[in-house]
Amino acid sequence: MTSAPEPIYVTRPHLPPLADVVKLLEGVWDRRILTNGGPLHQQLETELAAYLGVEHLSLFANGTLALLVALKALRLQGEVITSPFSFIATSEALSWNGLEPVFADINPRSFGLDPRSIESRITPRTSAILAVHCYGFPCDVEVIQRLADDYNLRVIYDAAHAFAVDCHCGSLLQHGDLSILSFHATKVFNTFEGGAIISPDAKTKKRIDRLKNFGFVDEVSVAVNGINAKMSELHAAVGLAQLPGMAAAIAQRRAVAEAYCAISLACSTCNCRISARPHSPITPICPCLCKTTHRSAVMPCWSCCAATALWRGATSIPSSPSFSTTAAMPAPIRPATPRRYGRHARCCVCRSIPICP
Ligand SMILES: Cc1ncc(COP(=O)(O)O)c(C=O)c1O
């Protein structure tokens, strides 16, 4: 008899078998090479690049440092057009580089930057577009590239949520001048803390590898104003142990994402009309923008899909594949009478508005 797959809990990190990590750490203890591009770091860079279908990948201590270094590597100045609908690290990385974030509108259905809004924000001071593949949904990469070409801008993708997301031409991470990933504990592929930059060529990777290691070109010479953003051997060991389990973990999340998308497609109040195929999001959190019951304001909420289905009278949310957003889900939680909370409908799981944690 095959046992049912474990439910996915948004708040519970995905871990590899401990024995696999310990085995790799025994080698670290034997070698006493703990960081500075050790053998596990090199192995993870190679294996991860192959897994993701990219050629040039540099590991980082976290995704925020990867973003900081990516922006620095492109020698940007002035204003950078970016998304207001992202984790704070996206705009913080701009400010830390002395760049001015200029927010454009997003498309409420894909959560990506709306190219028309980007164009309306371009000024003579604009040097780049920092777009976000929010929740793993691909941005309109071709239109954004056309805009960048027309106005001579660089394009950086914050792909923190877009691990192993493919587009029509292969890995989504190949678009733009640089893409960054986060391997934070919240991500399906996590190294506890970690991140990466995907470069288009070996020369750019070399520059980025120098920047993340204080700007050293050899043991004694510093060529650029760098920083320490390297991933340690310990974190690389976790990453190597994670890789064999990734295909199954992602397949399970894709099935969950498809279940959510099916609900959102059937929902009359929901603004979100994203089909889960062919580019299923694989982050555990996938909100949709729902029209509230009282006004036409939109309410972003990661459990809206489930909440909306329940409010509309469903007695349960799809049980196959099993999915959970918290320990309390997916138990049927339809209130006897749908409750109204003033101006906004509240999330039926956490009762918060407008954005659940
Ligand atoms: C969109 C986005 N960008 C950047 C980051 C920063 O990544 P990290 O937490 O690895 O520093 C995150 C983290 O979740 C994120 O969601």
The ligand as an SDF file (V2000), in Angstrom:
LIG
                    3D

 16 16  0  0  0  0  0  0  0  0999 V2000
   10.8610   38.7720   -4.1030 C   0  0  0  0  0  0  0  0  0  0  0  0
   11.9880   38.6010   -3.1380 C   0  0  0  0  0  0  0  0  0  0  0  0
   13.1350   39.2160   -3.3710 N   0  0  0  0  0  0  0  0  0  0  0  0
   14.1910   39.0940   -2.5400 C   0  0  0  0  0  0  0  0  0  0  0  0
   14.1120   38.3070   -1.4060 C   0  0  0  0  0  0  0  0  0  0  0  0
   15.2850   38.2360   -0.4870 C   0  0  0  0  0  0  0  0  0  0  0  0
   15.8260   36.9460   -0.3860 O   0  0  0  0  0  0  0  0  0  0  0  0
   16.5780   36.4780    0.9310 P   0  0  0  0  0  0  0  0  0  0  0  0
   15.5670   36.2950    2.0050 O   0  0  0  0  0  0  0  0  0  0  0  0
   17.2290   35.1870    0.5260 O   0  0  0  0  0  0  0  0  0  0  0  0
   17.5900   37.5270    1.2840 O   0  0  0  0  0  0  0  0  0  0  0  0
   12.9360   37.6320   -1.1190 C   0  0  0  0  0  0  0  0  0  0  0  0
   12.8350   36.7800    0.0630 C   0  0  0  0  0  0  0  0  0  0  0  0
   11.9080   36.0600    0.2670 O   0  0  0  0  0  0  0  0  0  0  0  0
   11.8340   37.7860   -1.9930 C   0  0  0  0  0  0  0  0  0  0  0  0
   10.6610   37.1840   -1.7500 O   0  0  0  0  0  0  0  0  0  0  0  0
  1  2  1  0
  2  3  1  0
  2 15  2  0
  3  4  2  0
  4  5  1  0
  5  6  1  0
  5 12  2  0
  6  7  1  0
  7  8  1  0
  8  9  2  0
  8 10  1  0
  8 11  1  0
 12 13  1  0
 12 15  1  0
 13 14  2  0
 15 16  1  0
M  END
$$$$
